[in-house]
């Protein structure tokens, strides 16, 4: 759901993840961290202003 939301809207905030998935702040943090660690999304900014976007893939 999170990746589909990002594809449609361009980015997502942790609060949006909480509403979309109906999960707590800690669960949303862990979900976003897993997606970031696996290279699927990138964090832009920090703290409350952070948004998450799809990780850009560069061709060599």
C-alpha positions in Angstrom: 0.0 0.0 0.0 2.8 2.4 0.9 4.6 1.9 -2.4 1.4 2.3 -4.4 0.7 5.5 -2.5 4.2 6.9 -3.3 3.7 5.9 -7.0 0.5 7.8 -7.1 1.3 10.9 -5.0 5.1 11.1 -5.4 5.9 10.9 -1.7 4.5 9.9 1.7 4.9 11.1 5.4 5.0 8.8 8.4 1.6 10.2 9.5 0.1 9.2 6.1 1.5 5.7 6.6 -0.2 5.6 10.0 -3.6 6.6 8.5 -3.2 4.4 5.4 -2.2 1.2 7.2 -4.0 2.0 10.5 -0.9 1.4 12.5 0.9 3.2 15.4 3.8 5.7 15.0 6.4 3.1 16.0 5.0 0.5 13.6 5.0 3.1 10.8 8.6 4.0 11.6 9.7 0.3 11.5 7.8 -0.2 8.2 9.4 2.8 6.5 12.8 1.9 7.9 12.5 -1.7 6.4 11.6 -0.2 3.0 14.5 2.3 3.2 17.0 -0.4 4.3 15.9 -2.6 1.4 16.5 0.2 -1.1 12.9 0.7 -2.2 12.4 4.2 -0.8 14.6 7.1 0.2 14.2 9.5 3.1 14.2 13.2 2.2 14.7 15.5 5.2 14.6 14.6 8.8 12.5 14.6 11.9 8.9 15.9 11.4 9.7 17.2 8.0 10.8 13.9 6.6 9.1 12.5 3.5 9.8 9.3 1.7 10.1 8.8 -2.0 10.9 6.0 -4.3 14.6 5.2 -4.5 15.9 6.3 -7.9 17.7 3.7 -9.9 20.6 4.9 -11.9 21.9 3.0 -15.0 25.6 2.8 -15.5 
